[in-house]
Amino acid sequence: MQNNLIRGAVAALALGALAACSSTPPPKGEMAVADSAIQRVSTAPQVTAHAPVELQQARDLWAKAQRAMEQKEYTEARRYAELAEAEARVAESKAQMAENQSRLQAVQRGYQVQPAPAR
């Protein structure tokens, strides 16, 4: 009797898990946005120069999102796609910050080189 109760509970949990998986829609929008962000930053030379680690992390997360999609694990796919997009934006921001820092240093060097105005 107790075995039947346990089997019934396990079966109910399994059906509930299957129903939850089937009710989660594929994250097509999130996948498209992440793909677009990674493609955009991958072609930017300043990103590959100044944020290669972040770019690679975005690509790795994107690969995990794709695998999750293939396995119909849509909740995981959504999570990885969102993380991949965020990491791509981090890479882009880091590269922009490095570019801005370089420009600032160039301006500062320009001020140091100029002679003082004559009086």
Phi and psi restraints in degrees (range 20) as a CNS / XPLOR table:
assign (resid 1 and name C) (resid 2 and name N)
       (resid 2 and name CA) (resid 2 and name C) 1.0 -67.0 20.0 2
assign (resid 2 and name N) (resid 2 and name CA)
       (resid 2 and name C) (resid 3 and name N) 1.0 -35.6 20.0 2
assign (resid 2 and name C) (resid 3 and name N)
       (resid 3 and name CA) (resid 3 and name C) 1.0 -61.1 20.0 2
assign (resid 3 and name N) (resid 3 and name CA)
       (resid 3 and name C) (resid 4 and name N) 1.0 -41.4 20.0 2
assign (resid 3 and name C) (resid 4 and name N)
       (resid 4 and name CA) (resid 4 and name C) 1.0 -64.2 20.0 2
assign (resid 4 and name N) (resid 4 and name CA)
       (resid 4 and name C) (resid 5 and name N) 1.0 -37.3 20.0 2
assign (resid 4 and name C) (resid 5 and name N)
       (resid 5 and name CA) (resid 5 and name C) 1.0 -65.7 20.0 2
assign (resid 5 and name N) (resid 5 and name CA)
       (resid 5 and name C) (resid 6 and name N) 1.0 -42.9 20.0 2
assign (resid 5 and name C) (resid 6 and name N)
       (resid 6 and name CA) (resid 6 and name C) 1.0 -66.0 20.0 2
assign (resid 6 and name N) (resid 6 and name CA)
       (resid 6 and name C) (resid 7 and name N) 1.0 -45.2 20.0 2
assign (resid 6 and name C) (resid 7 and name N)
       (resid 7 and name CA) (resid 7 and name C) 1.0 -59.6 20.0 2
assign (resid 7 and name N) (resid 7 and name CA)
       (resid 7 and name C) (resid 8 and name N) 1.0 -41.1 20.0 2
assign (resid 7 and name C) (resid 8 and name N)
       (resid 8 and name CA) (resid 8 and name C) 1.0 -63.6 20.0 2
assign (resid 8 and name N) (resid 8 and name CA)
       (resid 8 and name C) (resid 9 and name N) 1.0 -41.4 20.0 2
assign (resid 8 and name C) (resid 9 and name N)
       (resid 9 and name CA) (resid 9 and name C) 1.0 -65.9 20.0 2
assign (resid 9 and name N) (resid 9 and name CA)
       (resid 9 and name C) (resid 10 and name N) 1.0 -42.4 20.0 2
assign (resid 9 and name C) (resid 10 and name N)
       (resid 10 and name CA) (resid 10 and name C) 1.0 -63.9 20.0 2
assign (resid 10 and name N) (resid 10 and name CA)
       (resid 10 and name C) (resid 11 and name N) 1.0 -43.1 20.0 2
assign (resid 10 and name C) (resid 11 and name N)
       (resid 11 and name CA) (resid 11 and name C) 1.0 -62.7 20.0 2
assign (resid 11 and name N) (resid 11 and name CA)
       (resid 11 and name C) (resid 12 and name N) 1.0 -42.2 20.0 2
assign (resid 11 and name C) (resid 12 and name N)
       (resid 12 and name CA) (resid 12 and name C) 1.0 -63.5 20.0 2
assign (resid 12 and name N) (resid 12 and name CA)
       (resid 12 and name C) (resid 13 and name N) 1.0 -41.6 20.0 2
assign (resid 12 and name C) (resid 13 and name N)
       (resid 13 and name CA) (resid 13 and name C) 1.0 -64.3 20.0 2
assign (resid 13 and name N) (resid 13 and name CA)
       (resid 13 and name C) (resid 14 and name N) 1.0 -41.6 20.0 2
assign (resid 13 and name C) (resid 14 and name N)
       (resid 14 and name CA) (resid 14 and name C) 1.0 -63.8 20.0 2
assign (resid 14 and name N) (resid 14 and name CA)
       (resid 14 and name C) (resid 15 and name N) 1.0 -43.6 20.0 2
assign (resid 14 and name C) (resid 15 and name N)
       (resid 15 and name CA) (resid 15 and name C) 1.0 -64.5 20.0 2
assign (resid 15 and name N) (resid 15 and name CA)
       (resid 15 and name C) (resid 16 and name N) 1.0 -38.4 20.0 2
assign (resid 15 and name C) (resid 16 and name N)
       (resid 16 and name CA) (resid 16 and name C) 1.0 -63.8 20.0 2
assign (resid 16 and name N) (resid 16 and name CA)
       (resid 16 and name C) (resid 17 and name N) 1.0 -40.7 20.0 2
assign (resid 16 and name C) (resid 17 and name N)
       (resid 17 and name CA) (resid 17 and name C) 1.0 -65.6 20.0 2
assign (resid 17 and name N) (resid 17 and name CA)
       (resid 17 and name C) (resid 18 and name N) 1.0 -41.8 20.0 2
assign (resid 17 and name C) (resid 18 and name N)
       (resid 18 and name CA) (resid 18 and name C) 1.0 -64.5 20.0 2
assign (resid 18 and name N) (resid 18 and name CA)
       (resid 18 and name C) (resid 19 and name N) 1.0 -40.1 20.0 2
assign (resid 18 and name C) (resid 19 and name N)
       (resid 19 and name CA) (resid 19 and name C) 1.0 -65.9 20.0 2
assign (resid 19 and name N) (resid 19 and name CA)
       (resid 19 and name C) (resid 20 and name N) 1.0 -38.8 20.0 2
assign (resid 19 and name C) (resid 20 and name N)
       (resid 20 and name CA) (resid 20 and name C) 1.0 -64.8 20.0 2
assign (resid 20 and name N) (resid 20 and name CA)
       (resid 20 and name C) (resid 21 and name N) 1.0 -40.3 20.0 2
assign (resid 20 and name C) (resid 21 and name N)
       (resid 21 and name CA) (resid 21 and name C) 1.0 -65.5 20.0 2
assign (resid 21 and name N) (resid 21 and name CA)
       (resid 21 and name C) (resid 22 and name N) 1.0 -41.8 20.0 2
assign (resid 21 and name C) (resid 22 and name N)
       (resid 22 and name CA) (resid 22 and name C) 1.0 -74.7 20.0 2
assign (resid 22 and name N) (resid 22 and name CA)
       (resid 22 and name C) (resid 23 and name N) 1.0 -21.4 20.0 2
assign (resid 22 and name C) (resid 23 and name N)
       (resid 23 and name CA) (resid 23 and name C) 1.0 -86.7 20.0 2
assign (resid 23 and name N) (resid 23 and name CA)
       (resid 23 and name C) (resid 24 and name N) 1.0 -13.0 20.0 2
assign (resid 23 and name C) (resid 24 and name N)
       (resid 24 and name CA) (resid 24 and name C) 1.0 -82.9 20.0 2
assign (resid 24 and name N) (resid 24 and name CA)
       (resid 24 and name C) (resid 25 and name N) 1.0 118.5 20.0 2
assign (resid 24 and name C) (resid 25 and name N)
       (resid 25 and name CA) (resid 25 and name C) 1.0 -73.4 20.0 2
assign (resid 25 and name N) (resid 25 and name CA)
       (resid 25 and name C) (resid 26 and name N) 1.0 153.2 20.0 2
assign (resid 25 and name C) (resid 26 and name N)
       (resid 26 and name CA) (resid 26 and name C) 1.0 -62.3 20.0 2
assign (resid 26 and name N) (resid 26 and name CA)
       (resid 26 and name C) (resid 27 and name N) 1.0 138.1 20.0 2
assign (resid 26 and name C) (resid 27 and name N)
       (resid 27 and name CA) (resid 27 and name C) 1.0 -82.8 20.0 2
assign (resid 27 and name N) (resid 27 and name CA)
       (resid 27 and name C) (resid 28 and name N) 1.0 62.7 20.0 2
assign (resid 27 and name C) (resid 28 and name N)
       (resid 28 and name CA) (resid 28 and name C) 1.0 -62.5 20.0 2
assign (resid 28 and name N) (resid 28 and name CA)
       (resid 28 and name C) (resid 29 and name N) 1.0 -41.9 20.0 2
assign (resid 28 and name C) (resid 29 and name N)
       (resid 29 and name CA) (resid 29 and name C) 1.0 -63.9 20.0 2
assign (resid 29 and name N) (resid 29 and name CA)
       (resid 29 and name C) (resid 30 and name N) 1.0 -46.6 20.0 2
assign (resid 29 and name C) (resid 30 and name N)
       (resid 30 and name CA) (resid 30 and name C) 1.0 -63.5 20.0 2
assign (resid 30 and name N) (resid 30 and name CA)
       (resid 30 and name C) (resid 31 and name N) 1.0 -38.4 20.0 2
assign (resid 30 and name C) (resid 31 and name N)
       (resid 31 and name CA) (resid 31 and name C) 1.0 -64.9 20.0 2
assign (resid 31 and name N) (resid 31 and name CA)
       (resid 31 and name C) (resid 32 and name N) 1.0 -42.4 20.0 2
assign (resid 31 and name C) (resid 32 and name N)
       (resid 32 and name CA) (resid 32 and name C) 1.0 -65.6 20.0 2
assign (resid 32 and name N) (resid 32 and name CA)
       (resid 32 and name C) (resid 33 and name N) 1.0 -42.2 20.0 2
assign (resid 32 and name C) (resid 33 and name N)
       (resid 33 and name CA) (resid 33 and name C) 1.0 -65.3 20.0 2
assign (resid 33 and name N) (resid 33 and name CA)
       (resid 33 and name C) (resid 34 and name N) 1.0 -43.7 20.0 2
assign (resid 33 and name C) (resid 34 and name N)
       (resid 34 and name CA) (resid 34 and name C) 1.0 -64.0 20.0 2
assign (resid 34 and name N) (resid 34 and name CA)
       (resid 34 and name C) (resid 35 and name N) 1.0 -43.8 20.0 2
assign (resid 34 and name C) (resid 35 and name N)
       (resid 35 and name CA) (resid 35 and name C) 1.0 -60.2 20.0 2
assign (resid 35 and name N) (resid 35 and name CA)
       (resid 35 and name C) (resid 36 and name N) 1.0 -45.7 20.0 2
assign (resid 35 and name C) (resid 36 and name N)
       (resid 36 and name CA) (resid 36 and name C) 1.0 -61.8 20.0 2
assign (resid 36 and name N) (resid 36 and name CA)
       (resid 36 and name C) (resid 37 and name N) 1.0 -43.9 20.0 2
assign (resid 36 and name C) (resid 37 and name N)
       (resid 37 and name CA) (resid 37 and name C) 1.0 -63.7 20.0 2
assign (resid 37 and name N) (resid 37 and name CA)
       (resid 37 and name C) (resid 38 and name N) 1.0 -43.2 20.0 2
assign (resid 37 and name C) (resid 38 and name N)
       (resid 38 and name CA) (resid 38 and name C) 1.0 -67.5 20.0 2
assign (resid 38 and name N) (resid 38 and name CA)
       (resid 38 and name C) (resid 39 and name N) 1.0 -41.5 20.0 2
assign (resid 38 and name C) (resid 39 and name N)
       (resid 39 and name CA) (resid 39 and name C) 1.0 -61.5 20.0 2
assign (resid 39 and name N) (resid 39 and name CA)
       (resid 39 and name C) (resid 40 and name N) 1.0 -43.1 20.0 2
assign (resid 39 and name C) (resid 40 and name N)
       (resid 40 and name CA) (resid 40 and name C) 1.0 -61.9 20.0 2
assign (resid 40 and name N) (resid 40 and name CA)
       (resid 40 and name C) (resid 41 and name N) 1.0 -49.3 20.0 2
assign (resid 40 and name C) (resid 41 and name N)
       (resid 41 and name CA) (resid 41 and name C) 1.0 -75.2 20.0 2
assign (resid 41 and name N) (resid 41 and name CA)
       (resid 41 and name C) (resid 42 and name N) 1.0 -25.6 20.0 2
assign (resid 41 and name C) (resid 42 and name N)
       (resid 42 and name CA) (resid 42 and name C) 1.0 -66.3 20.0 2
assign (resid 42 and name N) (resid 42 and name CA)
       (resid 42 and name C) (resid 43 and name N) 1.0 -28.2 20.0 2
assign (resid 42 and name C) (resid 43 and name N)
       (resid 43 and name CA) (resid 43 and name C) 1.0 -90.9 20.0 2
assign (resid 43 and name N) (resid 43 and name CA)
       (resid 43 and name C) (resid 44 and name N) 1.0 -3.8 20.0 2
assign (resid 43 and name C) (resid 44 and name N)
       (resid 44 and name CA) (resid 44 and name C) 1.0 -87.8 20.0 2
assign (resid 44 and name N) (resid 44 and name CA)
       (resid 44 and name C) (resid 45 and name N) 1.0 115.6 20.0 2
assign (resid 44 and name C) (resid 45 and name N)
       (resid 45 and name CA) (resid 45 and name C) 1.0 -61.1 20.0 2
assign (resid 45 and name N) (resid 45 and name CA)
       (resid 45 and name C) (resid 46 and name N) 1.0 -31.6 20.0 2
assign (resid 45 and name C) (resid 46 and name N)
       (resid 46 and name CA) (resid 46 and name C) 1.0 -67.4 20.0 2
assign (resid 46 and name N) (resid 46 and name CA)
       (resid 46 and name C) (resid 47 and name N) 1.0 -29.9 20.0 2
assign (resid 46 and name C) (resid 47 and name N)
       (resid 47 and name CA) (resid 47 and name C) 1.0 -71.0 20.0 2
assign (resid 47 and name N) (resid 47 and name CA)
       (resid 47 and name C) (resid 48 and name N) 1.0 -46.6 20.0 2
assign (resid 47 and name C) (resid 48 and name N)
       (resid 48 and name CA) (resid 48 and name C) 1.0 -64.9 20.0 2
assign (resid 48 and name N) (resid 48 and name CA)
       (resid 48 and name C) (resid 49 and name N) 1.0 -28.0 20.0 2
assign (resid 48 and name C) (resid 49 and name N)
       (resid 49 and name CA) (resid 49 and name C) 1.0 -80.5 20.0 2
assign (resid 49 and name N) (resid 49 and name CA)
       (resid 49 and name C) (resid 50 and name N) 1.0 -40.7 20.0 2
assign (resid 49 and name C) (resid 50 and name N)
       (resid 50 and name CA) (resid 50 and name C) 1.0 -106.3 20.0 2
assign (resid 50 and name N) (resid 50 and name CA)
       (resid 50 and name C) (resid 51 and name N) 1.0 -14.8 20.0 2
assign (resid 50 and name C) (resid 51 and name N)
       (resid 51 and name CA) (resid 51 and name C) 1.0 -141.0 20.0 2
assign (resid 51 and name N) (resid 51 and name CA)
       (resid 51 and name C) (resid 52 and name N) 1.0 50.5 20.0 2
assign (resid 51 and name C) (resid 52 and name N)
       (resid 52 and name CA) (resid 52 and name C) 1.0 -66.2 20.0 2
assign (resid 52 and name N) (resid 52 and name CA)
       (resid 52 and name C) (resid 53 and name N) 1.0 -33.1 20.0 2
assign (resid 52 and name C) (resid 53 and name N)
       (resid 53 and name CA) (resid 53 and name C) 1.0 -67.8 20.0 2
assign (resid 53 and name N) (resid 53 and name CA)
       (resid 53 and name C) (resid 54 and name N) 1.0 -46.1 20.0 2
assign (resid 53 and name C) (resid 54 and name N)
       (resid 54 and name CA) (resid 54 and name C) 1.0 -64.8 20.0 2
assign (resid 54 and name N) (resid 54 and name CA)
       (resid 54 and name C) (resid 55 and name N) 1.0 -39.1 20.0 2
assign (resid 54 and name C) (resid 55 and name N)
       (resid 55 and name CA) (resid 55 and name C) 1.0 -62.4 20.0 2
assign (resid 55 and name N) (resid 55 and name CA)
       (resid 55 and name C) (resid 56 and name N) 1.0 -43.6 20.0 2
assign (resid 55 and name C) (resid 56 and name N)
       (resid 56 and name CA) (resid 56 and name C) 1.0 -65.1 20.0 2
assign (resid 56 and name N) (resid 56 and name CA)
       (resid 56 and name C) (resid 57 and name N) 1.0 -37.8 20.0 2
assign (resid 56 and name C) (resid 57 and name N)
       (resid 57 and name CA) (resid 57 and name C) 1.0 -63.4 20.0 2
assign (resid 57 and name N) (resid 57 and name CA)
       (resid 57 and name C) (resid 58 and name N) 1.0 -40.4 20.0 2
assign (resid 57 and name C) (resid 58 and name N)
       (resid 58 and name CA) (resid 58 and name C) 1.0 -62.2 20.0 2
assign (resid 58 and name N) (resid 58 and name CA)
       (resid 58 and name C) (resid 59 and name N) 1.0 -42.8 20.0 2
assign (resid 58 and name C) (resid 59 and name N)
       (resid 59 and name CA) (resid 59 and name C) 1.0 -64.8 20.0 2
assign (resid 59 and name N) (resid 59 and name CA)
       (resid 59 and name C) (resid 60 and name N) 1.0 -40.7 20.0 2
assign (resid 59 and name C) (resid 60 and name N)
       (resid 60 and name CA) (resid 60 and name C) 1.0 -64.4 20.0 2
assign (resid 60 and name N) (resid 60 and name CA)
       (resid 60 and name C) (resid 61 and name N) 1.0 -42.4 20.0 2
assign (resid 60 and name C) (resid 61 and name N)
       (resid 61 and name CA) (resid 61 and name C) 1.0 -65.2 20.0 2
assign (resid 61 and name N) (resid 61 and name CA)
       (resid 61 and name C) (resid 62 and name N) 1.0 -38.0 20.0 2
assign (resid 61 and name C) (resid 62 and name N)
       (resid 62 and name CA) (resid 62 and name C) 1.0 -62.0 20.0 2
assign (resid 62 and name N) (resid 62 and name CA)
       (resid 62 and name C) (resid 63 and name N) 1.0 -42.4 20.0 2
assign (resid 62 and name C) (resid 63 and name N)
       (resid 63 and name CA) (resid 63 and name C) 1.0 -62.8 20.0 2
assign (resid 63 and name N) (resid 63 and name CA)
       (resid 63 and name C) (resid 64 and name N) 1.0 -39.1 20.0 2
assign (resid 63 and name C) (resid 64 and name N)
       (resid 64 and name CA) (resid 64 and name C) 1.0 -65.6 20.0 2
assign (resid 64 and name N) (resid 64 and name CA)
       (resid 64 and name C) (resid 65 and name N) 1.0 -38.5 20.0 2
assign (resid 64 and name C) (resid 65 and name N)
       (resid 65 and name CA) (resid 65 and name C) 1.0 -63.0 20.0 2
assign (resid 65 and name N) (resid 65 and name CA)
       (resid 65 and name C) (resid 66 and name N) 1.0 -41.7 20.0 2
assign (resid 65 and name C) (resid 66 and name N)
       (resid 66 and name CA) (resid 66 and name C) 1.0 -65.3 20.0 2
assign (resid 66 and name N) (resid 66 and name CA)
       (resid 66 and name C) (resid 67 and name N) 1.0 -41.8 20.0 2
assign (resid 66 and name C) (resid 67 and name N)
       (resid 67 and name CA) (resid 67 and name C) 1.0 -63.0 20.0 2
assign (resid 67 and name N) (resid 67 and name CA)
       (resid 67 and name C) (resid 68 and name N) 1.0 -41.6 20.0 2
assign (resid 67 and name C) (resid 68 and name N)
       (resid 68 and name CA) (resid 68 and name C) 1.0 -63.6 20.0 2
assign (resid 68 and name N) (resid 68 and name CA)
       (resid 68 and name C) (resid 69 and name N) 1.0 -38.9 20.0 2
assign (resid 68 and name C) (resid 69 and name N)
       (resid 69 and name CA) (resid 69 and name C) 1.0 -61.8 20.0 2
assign (resid 69 and name N) (resid 69 and name CA)
       (resid 69 and name C) (resid 70 and name N) 1.0 -45.5 20.0 2
assign (resid 69 and name C) (resid 70 and name N)
       (resid 70 and name CA) (resid 70 and name C) 1.0 -59.2 20.0 2
assign (resid 70 and name N) (resid 70 and name CA)
       (resid 70 and name C) (resid 71 and name N) 1.0 -34.9 20.0 2
assign (resid 70 and name C) (resid 71 and name N)
       (resid 71 and name CA) (resid 71 and name C) 1.0 -89.7 20.0 2
assign (resid 71 and name N) (resid 71 and name CA)
       (resid 71 and name C) (resid 72 and name N) 1.0 5.6 20.0 2
assign (resid 71 and name C) (resid 72 and name N)
       (resid 72 and name CA) (resid 72 and name C) 1.0 59.8 20.0 2
assign (resid 72 and name N) (resid 72 and name CA)
       (resid 72 and name C) (resid 73 and name N) 1.0 30.5 20.0 2
assign (resid 72 and name C) (resid 73 and name N)
       (resid 73 and name CA) (resid 73 and name C) 1.0 -95.9 20.0 2
assign (resid 73 and name N) (resid 73 and name CA)
       (resid 73 and name C) (resid 74 and name N) 1.0 77.3 20.0 2
assign (resid 73 and name C) (resid 74 and name N)
       (resid 74 and name CA) (resid 74 and name C) 1.0 -69.0 20.0 2
assign (resid 74 and name N) (resid 74 and name CA)
       (resid 74 and name C) (resid 75 and name N) 1.0 -32.4 20.0 2
assign (resid 74 and name C) (resid 75 and name N)
       (resid 75 and name CA) (resid 75 and name C) 1.0 -65.5 20.0 2
assign (resid 75 and name N) (resid 75 and name CA)
       (resid 75 and name C) (resid 76 and name N) 1.0 -45.2 20.0 2
assign (resid 75 and name C) (resid 76 and name N)
       (resid 76 and name CA) (resid 76 and name C) 1.0 -65.2 20.0 2
assign (resid 76 and name N) (resid 76 and name CA)
       (resid 76 and name C) (resid 77 and name N) 1.0 -41.5 20.0 2
assign (resid 76 and name C) (resid 77 and name N)
       (resid 77 and name CA) (resid 77 and name C) 1.0 -60.2 20.0 2
assign (resid 77 and name N) (resid 77 and name CA)
       (resid 77 and name C) (resid 78 and name N) 1.0 -44.1 20.0 2
assign (resid 77 and name C) (resid 78 and name N)
       (resid 78 and name CA) (resid 78 and name C) 1.0 -60.8 20.0 2
assign (resid 78 and name N) (resid 78 and name CA)
       (resid 78 and name C) (resid 79 and name N) 1.0 -46.5 20.0 2
assign (resid 78 and name C) (resid 79 and name N)
       (resid 79 and name CA) (resid 79 and name C) 1.0 -61.3 20.0 2
assign (resid 79 and name N) (resid 79 and name CA)
       (resid 79 and name C) (resid 80 and name N) 1.0 -47.4 20.0 2
assign (resid 79 and name C) (resid 80 and name N)
       (resid 80 and name CA) (resid 80 and name C) 1.0 -66.4 20.0 2
assign (resid 80 and name N) (resid 80 and name CA)
       (resid 80 and name C) (resid 81 and name N) 1.0 -37.8 20.0 2
assign (resid 80 and name C) (resid 81 and name N)
       (resid 81 and name CA) (resid 81 and name C) 1.0 -63.7 20.0 2
assign (resid 81 and name N) (resid 81 and name CA)
       (resid 81 and name C) (resid 82 and name N) 1.0 -43.6 20.0 2
assign (resid 81 and name C) (resid 82 and name N)
       (resid 82 and name CA) (resid 82 and name C) 1.0 -64.4 20.0 2
assign (resid 82 and name N) (resid 82 and name CA)
       (resid 82 and name C) (resid 83 and name N) 1.0 -40.3 20.0 2
assign (resid 82 and name C) (resid 83 and name N)
       (resid 83 and name CA) (resid 83 and name C) 1.0 -66.2 20.0 2
assign (resid 83 and name N) (resid 83 and name CA)
       (resid 83 and name C) (resid 84 and name N) 1.0 -39.6 20.0 2
assign (resid 83 and name C) (resid 84 and name N)
       (resid 84 and name CA) (resid 84 and name C) 1.0 -63.1 20.0 2
assign (resid 84 and name N) (resid 84 and name CA)
       (resid 84 and name C) (resid 85 and name N) 1.0 -43.6 20.0 2
assign (resid 84 and name C) (resid 85 and name N)
       (resid 85 and name CA) (resid 85 and name C) 1.0 -61.8 20.0 2
assign (resid 85 and name N) (resid 85 and name CA)
       (resid 85 and name C) (resid 86 and name N) 1.0 -45.1 20.0 2
assign (resid 85 and name C) (resid 86 and name N)
       (resid 86 and name CA) (resid 86 and name C) 1.0 -61.8 20.0 2
assign (resid 86 and name N) (resid 86 and name CA)
       (resid 86 and name C) (resid 87 and name N) 1.0 -41.9 20.0 2
assign (resid 86 and name C) (resid 87 and name N)
       (resid 87 and name CA) (resid 87 and name C) 1.0 -68.0 20.0 2
assign (resid 87 and name N) (resid 87 and name CA)
       (resid 87 and name C) (resid 88 and name N) 1.0 -35.2 20.0 2
assign (resid 87 and name C) (resid 88 and name N)
       (resid 88 and name CA) (resid 88 and name C) 1.0 -63.6 20.0 2
assign (resid 88 and name N) (resid 88 and name CA)
       (resid 88 and name C) (resid 89 and name N) 1.0 -40.3 20.0 2
assign (resid 88 and name C) (resid 89 and name N)
       (resid 89 and name CA) (resid 89 and name C) 1.0 -67.7 20.0 2
assign (resid 89 and name N) (resid 89 and name CA)
       (resid 89 and name C) (resid 90 and name N) 1.0 -36.1 20.0 2
assign (resid 89 and name C) (resid 90 and name N)
       (resid 90 and name CA) (resid 90 and name C) 1.0 -62.1 20.0 2
assign (resid 90 and name N) (resid 90 and name CA)
       (resid 90 and name C) (resid 91 and name N) 1.0 -44.9 20.0 2
assign (resid 90 and name C) (resid 91 and name N)
       (resid 91 and name CA) (resid 91 and name C) 1.0 -59.6 20.0 2
assign (resid 91 and name N) (resid 91 and name CA)
       (resid 91 and name C) (resid 92 and name N) 1.0 -44.2 20.0 2
assign (resid 91 and name C) (resid 92 and name N)
       (resid 92 and name CA) (resid 92 and name C) 1.0 -63.3 20.0 2
assign (resid 92 and name N) (resid 92 and name CA)
       (resid 92 and name C) (resid 93 and name N) 1.0 -44.1 20.0 2
assign (resid 92 and name C) (resid 93 and name N)
       (resid 93 and name CA) (resid 93 and name C) 1.0 -65.4 20.0 2
assign (resid 93 and name N) (resid 93 and name CA)
       (resid 93 and name C) (resid 94 and name N) 1.0 -42.2 20.0 2
assign (resid 93 and name C) (resid 94 and name N)
       (resid 94 and name CA) (resid 94 and name C) 1.0 -62.6 20.0 2
assign (resid 94 and name N) (resid 94 and name CA)
       (resid 94 and name C) (resid 95 and name N) 1.0 -42.3 20.0 2
assign (resid 94 and name C) (resid 95 and name N)
       (resid 95 and name CA) (resid 95 and name C) 1.0 -64.9 20.0 2
assign (resid 95 and name N) (resid 95 and name CA)
       (resid 95 and name C) (resid 96 and name N) 1.0 -41.8 20.0 2
assign (resid 95 and name C) (resid 96 and name N)
       (resid 96 and name CA) (resid 96 and name C) 1.0 -63.7 20.0 2
assign (resid 96 and name N) (resid 96 and name CA)
       (resid 96 and name C) (resid 97 and name N) 1.0 -39.9 20.0 2
assign (resid 96 and name C) (resid 97 and name N)
       (resid 97 and name CA) (resid 97 and name C) 1.0 -63.4 20.0 2
assign (resid 97 and name N) (resid 97 and name CA)
       (resid 97 and name C) (resid 98 and name N) 1.0 -41.5 20.0 2
assign (resid 97 and name C) (resid 98 and name N)
       (resid 98 and name CA) (resid 98 and name C) 1.0 -64.9 20.0 2
assign (resid 98 and name N) (resid 98 and name CA)
       (resid 98 and name C) (resid 99 and name N) 1.0 -41.1 20.0 2
assign (resid 98 and name C) (resid 99 and name N)
       (resid 99 and name CA) (resid 99 and name C) 1.0 -62.8 20.0 2
assign (resid 99 and name N) (resid 99 and name CA)
       (resid 99 and name C) (resid 100 and name N) 1.0 -44.5 20.0 2
assign (resid 99 and name C) (resid 100 and name N)
       (resid 100 and name CA) (resid 100 and name C) 1.0 -63.1 20.0 2
assign (resid 100 and name N) (resid 100 and name CA)
       (resid 100 and name C) (resid 101 and name N) 1.0 -39.5 20.0 2
assign (resid 100 and name C) (resid 101 and name N)
       (resid 101 and name CA) (resid 101 and name C) 1.0 -63.3 20.0 2
assign (resid 101 and name N) (resid 101 and name CA)
       (resid 101 and name C) (resid 102 and name N) 1.0 -41.2 20.0 2
assign (resid 101 and name C) (resid 102 and name N)
       (resid 102 and name CA) (resid 102 and name C) 1.0 -63.1 20.0 2
assign (resid 102 and name N) (resid 102 and name CA)
       (resid 102 and name C) (resid 103 and name N) 1.0 -43.0 20.0 2
assign (resid 102 and name C) (resid 103 and name N)
       (resid 103 and name CA) (resid 103 and name C) 1.0 -63.7 20.0 2
assign (resid 103 and name N) (resid 103 and name CA)
       (resid 103 and name C) (resid 104 and name N) 1.0 -41.9 20.0 2
assign (resid 103 and name C) (resid 104 and name N)
       (resid 104 and name CA) (resid 104 and name C) 1.0 -61.2 20.0 2
assign (resid 104 and name N) (resid 104 and name CA)
       (resid 104 and name C) (resid 105 and name N) 1.0 -44.9 20.0 2
assign (resid 104 and name C) (resid 105 and name N)
       (resid 105 and name CA) (resid 105 and name C) 1.0 -63.3 20.0 2
assign (resid 105 and name N) (resid 105 and name CA)
       (resid 105 and name C) (resid 106 and name N) 1.0 -37.5 20.0 2
assign (resid 105 and name C) (resid 106 and name N)
       (resid 106 and name CA) (resid 106 and name C) 1.0 -64.4 20.0 2
assign (resid 106 and name N) (resid 106 and name CA)
       (resid 106 and name C) (resid 107 and name N) 1.0 -41.8 20.0 2
assign (resid 106 and name C) (resid 107 and name N)
       (resid 107 and name CA) (resid 107 and name C) 1.0 -64.9 20.0 2
assign (resid 107 and name N) (resid 107 and name CA)
       (resid 107 and name C) (resid 108 and name N) 1.0 -43.8 20.0 2
assign (resid 107 and name C) (resid 108 and name N)
       (resid 108 and name CA) (resid 108 and name C) 1.0 -62.5 20.0 2
assign (resid 108 and name N) (resid 108 and name CA)
       (resid 108 and name C) (resid 109 and name N) 1.0 -40.3 20.0 2
assign (resid 108 and name C) (resid 109 and name N)
       (resid 109 and name CA) (resid 109 and name C) 1.0 -64.3 20.0 2
assign (resid 109 and name N) (resid 109 and name CA)
       (resid 109 and name C) (resid 110 and name N) 1.0 -37.4 20.0 2
assign (resid 109 and name C) (resid 110 and name N)
       (resid 110 and name CA) (resid 110 and name C) 1.0 -63.1 20.0 2
assign (resid 110 and name N) (resid 110 and name CA)
       (resid 110 and name C) (resid 111 and name N) 1.0 -39.1 20.0 2
assign (resid 110 and name C) (resid 111 and name N)
       (resid 111 and name CA) (resid 111 and name C) 1.0 -68.7 20.0 2
assign (resid 111 and name N) (resid 111 and name CA)
       (resid 111 and name C) (resid 112 and name N) 1.0 -35.7 20.0 2
assign (resid 111 and name C) (resid 112 and name N)
       (resid 112 and name CA) (resid 112 and name C) 1.0 -71.3 20.0 2
assign (resid 112 and name N) (resid 112 and name CA)
       (resid 112 and name C) (resid 113 and name N) 1.0 -30.3 20.0 2
assign (resid 112 and name C) (resid 113 and name N)
       (resid 113 and name CA) (resid 113 and name C) 1.0 -79.9 20.0 2
assign (resid 113 and name N) (resid 113 and name CA)
       (resid 113 and name C) (resid 114 and name N) 1.0 -33.0 20.0 2
assign (resid 113 and name C) (resid 114 and name N)
       (resid 114 and name CA) (resid 114 and name C) 1.0 -65.3 20.0 2
assign (resid 114 and name N) (resid 114 and name CA)
       (resid 114 and name C) (resid 115 and name N) 1.0 136.0 20.0 2
assign (resid 114 and name C) (resid 115 and name N)
       (resid 115 and name CA) (resid 115 and name C) 1.0 -70.5 20.0 2
assign (resid 115 and name N) (resid 115 and name CA)
       (resid 115 and name C) (resid 116 and name N) 1.0 155.1 20.0 2
assign (resid 115 and name C) (resid 116 and name N)
       (resid 116 and name CA) (resid 116 and name C) 1.0 -66.5 20.0 2
assign (resid 116 and name N) (resid 116 and name CA)
       (resid 116 and name C) (resid 117 and name N) 1.0 142.8 20.0 2
assign (resid 116 and name C) (resid 117 and name N)
       (resid 117 and name CA) (resid 117 and name C) 1.0 -64.3 20.0 2
assign (resid 117 and name N) (resid 117 and name CA)
       (resid 117 and name C) (resid 118 and name N) 1.0 142.4 20.0 2
assign (resid 117 and name C) (resid 118 and name N)
       (resid 118 and name CA) (resid 118 and name C) 1.0 -75.1 20.0 2
assign (resid 118 and name N) (resid 118 and name CA)
       (resid 118 and name C) (resid 119 and name N) 1.0 148.5 20.0 2
